[in-house]
Amino acid sequence: MHEAAQDVVQEPGTHDRVRQMTHAGLIGGAAALAAFSAWTFRWIYLHYGASGGEPIETLPGDDLLPAADLVATRAVTIGATPDQVWPWIAQLGQGRGGFYSYDRLENLVGCEIESADRIHPEWQDVSVGDPFRLHPKLALVVAEVNPGHSLVVDGRARPGEPAPPYDFTWAFVVRRYPGLRTRLVVRERFRYTTPASRLIVEPLSAGSALMTRKMLHGIQERAEAARQGGAQPGGWLTS
């Protein structure tokens, strides 16, 4: 009788442990799934359109921030040749051709951007040291330019200027692709300069994914439309 009573007392405890272990397993599984989903979503928005080894290969400008804390590589294939795509890259910037993205959103913060729908010959000459404006009061600097191939702009603090919460470089790489097409690869590199940098850069990079996706397709649509119109590169450099 005494042993039987002990069995009766132990049985509810066993059920409780099973229930607790089940709950812990479910919570752990849900946490793991949420973490995996967040990681997957982050990977997608940091590498939109990039394929193969593009996210990890070395690109022009990488040496400016060799120890970047966050790198975003995004890409698109364009149905036009590199010499038909490059003019749209050359005229990027506020006060020039814009960014072919969401002008209205950018103008909500005073960017005063109007993305061009044609090639402007007066904006085709780009040189190292030129300002690359994001806003009338904010400019990066052209760090490298290989006409027809790559443009790199530098957002690191310059001597005598207040240090920003992060260093930043932005590269645009144009590559010949099979079938008279072009592969446009855009890379952002961030280096944290303060303990709070991550809290700024992570949401910034998520927003950048949205704007960059629109920009990539904006360039794609413009270059392909010009090619389908039968215009030659020199032919659509209108004033």
Secondary structure, 3 states (H helix, E strand, C coil): CHHHHHHHHHHHHHHHHHHHHHHHHHHHHHHHHHHHHHHHHHHHHHCCCCCCCCCCCCCCCHHHCCCCCEEEEEEEEECCCHHHHHHHHHCCECCCCECCCCHHHHHCCCCCCCCCCCECHHHCCCCCCCEEEEECCEEEEEEEEECCCEEEEECCCCCCCCCCCEEEEEEEEEEEECCCEEEEEEEEEEEECCCCHHHHHHHHHHHHHHHHHHHHHHHHHHHHHHHHCCCCCCCCECC
